[in-house]
């Protein structure tokens, strides 16, 4: 009888672990984002051989992610900063950008519950999408969200939600 209860308990636990929660696995998601960055911004590999990556504890290497929907949902900048790993939540918009200003091509990622929709290289002439197109999409997706105005403002001001390193006194951000 105890064995049957144990087996039933294990089946229930395993079954519950596959239930969709609207939150993506952190490491899997970071790898997807890093693949996008490494494929689309190969210049970074001339600076850091491994390209964009992250450590086991979730510290990002070469890029930053900011949740524009919930600005309290932040990611580690350095291993000992005491911050948790960022959570990827259904219906949230994220600003993703390399930290080095000369290759700081910003993209906005929207998590729809299964995967990301990527708005590549925002405001980059001949490379990417205009912020107005992102705002139009966000306006529709947010529907009657009570925080809609604040979220749209955050998306419009996405560059304020980023971490950048200037290589020299003449460095500036790309694609404002």
JONORGI-V936591 format. One record per residue. N is the residue number from 1. RES is the residue in one small letter. OMEGA is omega in whole degrees, 0 to 359 (999 if undefined). Layout:
N,RES,OMEGA + N,RES,OMEGA
This chain:
1,x,180 + 2,x,180 + 3,x,180 + 4,x,178 + 5,x,178 + 6,x,180 + 7,x,179 + 8,x,179 + 9,x,180 + 10,x,179 + 11,x,179 + 12,x,180 + 13,x,179 + 14,x,178 + 15,x,180 + 16,x,183 + 17,x,181 + 18,x,180 + 19,x,179 + 20,x,180 + 21,x,185 + 22,x,177 + 23,x,180 + 24,x,173 + 25,x,185 + 26,x,183 + 27,x,179 + 28,x,181 + 29,x,179 + 30,x,178 + 31,x,177 + 32,x,180 + 33,x,180 + 34,x,176 + 35,x,177 + 36,x,182 + 37,x,181 + 38,x,179 + 39,x,187 + 40,x,179 + 41,x,184 + 42,x,179 + 43,x,183 + 44,x,180 + 45,x,173 + 46,x,179 + 47,x,180 + 48,x,188 + 49,x,182 + 50,x,181 + 51,x,179 + 52,x,182 + 53,x,176 + 54,x,178 + 55,x,179 + 56,x,182 + 57,x,175 + 58,x,177 + 59,x,182 + 60,x,179 + 61,x,175 + 62,x,181 + 63,x,177 + 64,x,176 + 65,x,176 + 66,x,176 + 67,x,181 + 68,x,180 + 69,x,179 + 70,x,186 + 71,x,174 + 72,x,178 + 73,x,187 + 74,x,179 + 75,x,178 + 76,x,172 + 77,x,177 + 78,x,186 + 79,x,186 + 80,x,182 + 81,x,177 + 82,x,180 + 83,x,176 + 84,x,173 + 85,x,177 + 86,x,177 + 87,x,177 + 88,x,191 + 89,x,179 + 90,x,177 + 91,x,181 + 92,x,176 + 93,x,182 + 94,x,173 + 95,x,180 + 96,x,182 + 97,x,170 + 98,x,182 + 99,x,180 + 100,x,190 + 101,x,183 + 102,x,176 + 103,x,186 + 104,x,178 + 105,x,182 + 106,x,172 + 107,x,176 + 108,x,180 + 109,x,175 + 110,x,180 + 111,x,183 + 112,x,181 + 113,x,178 + 114,x,184 + 115,x,180 + 116,x,164 + 117,x,185 + 118,x,172 + 119,x,192 + 120,x,171 + 121,x,183 + 122,x,178 + 123,x,175 + 124,x,180 + 125,x,178 + 126,x,180 + 127,x,191 + 128,x,186 + 129,x,177 + 130,x,181 + 131,x,179 + 132,x,178 + 133,x,177 + 134,x,181 + 135,x,178 + 136,x,177 + 137,x,182 + 138,x,180 + 139,x,179 + 140,x,183 + 141,x,184 + 142,x,176 + 143,x,182 + 144,x,180 + 145,x,182 + 146,x,179 + 147,x,186 + 148,x,183 + 149,x,180 + 150,x,181 + 151,x,177 + 152,x,177 + 153,x,178 + 154,x,180 + 155,x,180 + 156,x,181 + 157,x,186 + 158,x,182 + 159,x,177 + 160,x,180 + 161,x,182 + 162,x,180 + 163,x,186 + 164,x,177 + 165,x,177 + 166,x,180 + 167,x,180 + 168,x,183 + 169,x,183 + 170,x,181 + 171,x,174 + 172,x,181 + 173,x,176 + 174,x,166 + 175,x,176 + 176,x,999
